[in-house]
């Protein structure tokens, strides 16, 4: 049904006589991109139409479902999208939502300048643990600061390719920034970075308080745990959080639309992402019983949204919980992943017909495919909450609504407004990303997952060769 809906409502009929006519081509991805290994790439018309289709599913599910259930024999001209117009179509994120105070703060300029009396703005950073998507998102924040002039052109001491190929942690990136000359406006002081999972929290608290009183101007936090930790310190400097699953439910901010509740606290909000993802996954291939294994905090894993989607969409949820534990040393990792493999085998025997892989459960992508094998032996699809590299390494599918490049611009713009005098807590928090679709074609074939040409034509990337190895 989804293929018919996308073809008739979004994509005009096309001749399929040859590669040029169909818009389908195969090529080797450039080294260093997220799509290392072979992928199937499509023309701009397919990606644009696909994003528009998914937006319709996520924003207007009732209308989309009604359209899917209808099988018209002929299309009205007014519903067709001329091919000549597809190249100019844009699927943009809605403007950030905000209350009156936020609207006033938007009038604040973003131009770079030195601190009053001279000197650079000093930025610290707190994360929970090593996580490659956080590194990528931090890079795009830096790129946004470079784009709006706060970092000198060409002065970021690493490229996105180096971040992805070298699996640079945020700490390694921060240390490089501390050693670099970024221009005349901002700097990242040496030692002003902390990993909560690897350091004593009391020592982190003492260091941040000392730095806040000694000239630190802003703290960036990555994710839920770091955001909650720094917010609860009630420091006299502003903080900006990105990539938290639900900043409101976790208590980082009080509201996404009416001010954060604290003049020094701001958090980027991607509304109800797990809910929207599951609604889409279910529309592609309906499931009756979904399994999840939650590591640590349920809010970080999006459990409230997952449970809400279970009630609204109408599927049974099977949930296992695993308490947070040490996973730093090799023996600790072996113990953890041995335990996780047993839990996955138990879950696969529960009679589920889909599994949703949430954040933090599997941090070692080299173990991913072997850990997911019990699901694939029973033809159970594995859907993702985050990180396209997991599709490359062996998960089935990701519908991603995290437009890292533009989220980076959004966070960078917020930082610029704070440095120009805006209260962090009054700035708009919501950024709704246009969705992207990624699928592992080999896994789909292995588990006999139905993939139509119409569906494939709207995917942003299709990975071949299990694990995404170089060919």
N, C-alpha and C positions, 0 to 999 in steps of 0.2 A: 504493500500500500504506500509506503513512504516513497518508493521509486516513482509510482504513478503521480503522487502528489507533487514531488519535486519537478518531474518532467513537465506536467501540464500547467502548474500554477507558476513555477519559478523559471524553469528552463524551457525555451522554445524547442520544437522538434528540430533535429539536425540530421543531415545526411551523414552516414557512417561509412562512406566509400573511401577508406584510406585514412591514414593517421592525421593528415592535415585537415580533412573534413571533420573528423570526430573530435579533434582537439586533444587527443590522447597521445602522449609520448613517453618514452622511457629514456632515462639518462642517469649517468653516474653523478651522485651528489658531490659537491666540492668538499675537499677535506676540511675538517674543523667545524662544519655546520652540525646542527643537531641531528641531521639526517645522514650521518656517515653510513656507508653501505648503500645498496641500491634502493631507490624509491621510485614511485610512479608520480609524475608531476603533471599538472593540468594547467590549461590556459587560465588567464585571469577571469574569463567569463564563468568558469566552473567554480572557482574559489569564491567569487563574489556572490554568485547565485546561491552557493551552498551556505555561506554565512547568513544571507538573507533568509533562507529557508529555516535554518536553525533558530535565528532570531524569532521567526514567526512561531515556531514550536515552543520556545521558552517563554515568550511574552504573551502570546495569544493561543494557548494550548487548545481551548475549546474550538476556536475558529479553524485551527489547523486540523484537528481531529475530524471536524465536520467535512472539511475539504477532502481529507484522505478517504473518507467513507463513500464519497461520491465518485462514480466512474463515468463521467460524461463521455459521450461518443464524439463530440466535436467541441472545440474550444472557441469561445467568443474572442473576437479580435481584441477587445478591450482588456482581456486578461493576459494577452501574450506580451512577452518582453522582447522587443526587437533586439537582434544580436548587435546591431550598431550601438545600442544604448548600454549594453552590458559593460563595456569597457569604461564607461564614465560613471557607473553606479558606485556608490560608497555605502558601506555599512558602518556608521560611526557610532560611538558610544554616546548615550544620552548625556546631556549636560549634568554635572554634579548637582545633586539636590542640596538645598541649604535653607535654613531659616533666615529671618531678617538680619540677624547679627552676621551670619555668614555672607549675606549679600553685601553688607557694608564692608566687610573685610576684603571682598573681591576688588574693591576700589583701590586697595593698596597696591603700589607699584611692585614690580619684580626685578627692576634693574639692579645690577651688581654695584656694590660700593664697599669701601672699607668701613671698619667700625668707627663710631664717633670718637674723634681724637686720634684716629689712625690705628692700624693693626688689622689682622685677619680674624674672621670668625672661626672659632674652633669647634670641631664636631667630634663627638665620641660615638661609639656604636656598641650595642649589646645584642648578642644572639644566644640561642640555646645550645646548639651543637652544629656539627658540620652537616651541611645540606646543600647540594649543588644548585637546586632552584633558587635558594636564597642568594647564592653568589651571583647567579645570572640577574636576578632582580636588582641587586645592589649595583651591578655594572650599569644597568639601564638608568638607575637614579643618577649615577655619576655622569652618564652620557647626557641626561637631561640638564644637569647643572652646567655641563660644558656647552650645551646648545643655547642656554639662556645667558651665558657669559660669566657665570660664577667660577668656572674652571677654565683656564686658558686653553685655546684650541690646540689639540695634539699633546696635551700634557698629562692625560691619564696614562699611567705607566704600564698598562697592559691592555690587550685587545679582548673583545668578546671571544674570539677564536682561542686565545690563550686561556681564558677562563674555562671554556668548555673542554678543550683538548687536555689541558693540564689539570682539570678538576680542582681549580684553585679554591681554597676555602676563603670565607670572608676575612678571616684573620690574616691570611697571607696577602690578600688584596689590601687590607687596612695597613699592614706593615709597609707595603710598597708605597702606598699613598703618604704615609708618615715620612718616608725618606725622599719623596718627590717634591719638586717645586711646582705647585698647581696654579701659580699665578698670585695676584695681589689680594685676593678676596677671602679665600677659605683655606683651612689646613686641618689635617687629622693628626692630633698630637700623639707621639709615640706612647704606647702603654694605655691609651684611652679606649681599648677594646677588651671585651670580656665574653667568654663562653660560660653560661651558667651551669651547663652539665659537667664541666671539667674543672671548675673553680669553686672555692668556698664562698657561698653567697654572702656571708657576713663581711668577708674581705672585699668582695665586689661592691657591696653597699658602702663601706667606708671609703673606698677609692672614689666612687662616683660622687659622694657627698663632698669630699675634699676637692675634687676637680670642679664641681659645680660652684663651690665658693671661691675657687681660685682662677676663674676665667673661662671655663667651658661654656659655650654659648648654645649648644643644642646637642641632644642625644637622639640618634636614630636607633630604633629597636626593630628586630626582625622576628615576626611570629608572635604567637599568643603568650607563651611563657615569659619571654623577654619583655613584652609589652606590659603584662600584668605586674611583673617584678619592678620595673622602673616606675610605673605609674604609682604603685603603692609606696614608693620612697618619698613621694611628694617633694621632689627637688625644686629649687627656685629657678630652673631653666626649662625651656620647652622641650618636649619630646615628640617625635613623629614615628609612628609604627606602621609597618607594611607587612602584608602577607599573613595576618592573623585570620584564622578561619571565621570567627564571629566576634569582633571586638566588643559588641554590645553585650552579648550573652556572657562573655568571659569577664566583663567588668572593666575593660580598658577605658571605654567611654560609656556615657549614659544613654546617648542617642546618636543615631547616624544623621539626623535631619534637623535637630533642634539645639545644636551645641553639644559639646562633649561632656559638659558638667564640670570641667576643670580648665581654666584658662591656659594652662601650660601643656595640655594633653591633646594630641590629634592622632587619629588612626585611619588608615585607608580601609574602606569597606567595600567588599564585593558581595552584593546582597544575595543571601540564600543560595550559594553556589551548589552545595551537594543536592539540594532540592531540585534545582533546575537541571543538573546533570542526570539525576535518576529519572526525571520525567522524560528526558530525551532518550536515554538508554532503553527505557521501557517502551517508548514509541517505535524504536527500531526493531526490537525483538522482545515482545512481552514476556515477563517472567512472573511466576506466582510465589516464589520463595527465594528471597535474597539473603545471602550470608555476609556478615562483616565480622572482622576480628579487630577489636579496638585496643591500641596500645596507649596506656596512660590516660590522660584527661579526655573525657568524652567530648567536651566542647571543641578541643583542638581537632578531633577527628570528625566533627560535624554531625555528631549523633542526634542532637535535637532536630536538625533539618532532615536527617535520614528517617527518623521516626515519624516526623510529620508527613513526609512523602509516602511512607508506608500506608498511613491512614487515608491520605487523599487519593493516591493512585490505586491502592487496593492490592497490596501484596503482603505476604507474611515476612517478618524480619526475624532472622536467626542471628543472635549476637553473642560472641564470646568476648571476654575482657582479659587483658594481660596487664599486670601492674608494671609500672616503670621499673627498670633494673639497669645495672651497669652493663654497658656493651662496648667498652673502650678497648680492653686487652683482647688478644686472640682467644685465650681460654674463656673469657666472658662471652665473646661472640659465638664461639662454638656451643656453649651451653644454651645461650638464648635461641640460636637458630635450630638447634636440635629439638628444643621444647616447642618452637613454633611449627616445625615440620609435623610433629605429632598433632598439634591443634588443627593444622590445616587438613590433615587426613581425617580427623574427627569431623571437621566441618563438611568435607566432601561427602561424608557418609550420612549427612543430615537430610539428604533428599532435596537440597537446594538446586535451583536451575539457573542461578547467576551469583557471582561474588563481586563485591565492591571493595577494592583495595584502598584503604584510607592512608593518611599520611603517617609517617614514622614507624609503621609496622615492619617494613623491610627497607633498611638503609643501604644495604650492600646489593647493588644491582647485578653483580656477578653471580649471586645466589638465586636471583629471581626466578629464572626459568625452571630450575630444579625444584624450588619450593612450590611453584604453581602446578607442577606436573600432576599431582593427585586430582586437581580440578579438571585438567585437560583429558585425563584418562576416562573421565565420566562426561566429557563434552560439555563442561560447565564454562561459560564465558567469564572472563575476568575483566571487569571495567575499572577504570582508574579515577581517582579523585584529583591527582596532580602529577605533573612531570612527564613530558613526552618521551624522555629517555627510557622510561619504563616500558613504553610500547615498543620501542626499538629493541629492548632487551628481552621481550617475551610476553608482556601483557597484551590482551586483545585490542582494547580501544580506550581512547581518551577523548571526551568532549571537553575541551579546555575553554574556559571563559576568563583566562588570565592573559590579557594582552600586555606582556611584560614591557614592551617598548613604550607604550603610551601610559601605562601605570607608572613607569619610571619618570616620564615627563610630568605626570600629575603630582607625584611626591616631590620632585625637584621644584616644581612651581610653588608648592606649599611651603617648602623650606625658604624659597626666595621671598615669599610674602611675609613669613615670620621675621626674616632678617630685615625686612623693610617696615617692621612695626606692627604687623597684624598679630592678634592673639591667636595662638595655635588652636585653642578650643572653640573659636568662632568660625573657623574656616570649613568649607564643605568637605565631607568625608567620602561620599559615595562616588565610585567610578564603576560603571557597568560595562564590562568588556564585550566586544563582539566575539562570538564563539568560533573556535576552530576544531576540526575533527581530524583525528589521527587513528590509523588502524594498522594492525600487523596482519598482513595478508596470509602469511604462512600459518599463523595460529588459527586464523579463521578457517582455512582449508583443513587443518588438522582436526578441528572439533566440529566440522561440518556446519559452520555458522553461515547463515544465508547472507550473501553479499550480492546485490544487484549492480549492474553497470551504473544505473542512475545514482545509487548510493556512493559508489566509488568515485563517480565524477564530481561529487561535491566535497570529497575529503581533501584536506590541505596537504597531508602526506600519507602515503601508503608504504609501509616498510615491508621489504621482502628479506628472506634469509633470517631464520630465527636467531634472535640475539643481535641482529643488525650488524653482523661482522662485515669487514671489508671484503669485497670480492676480488 
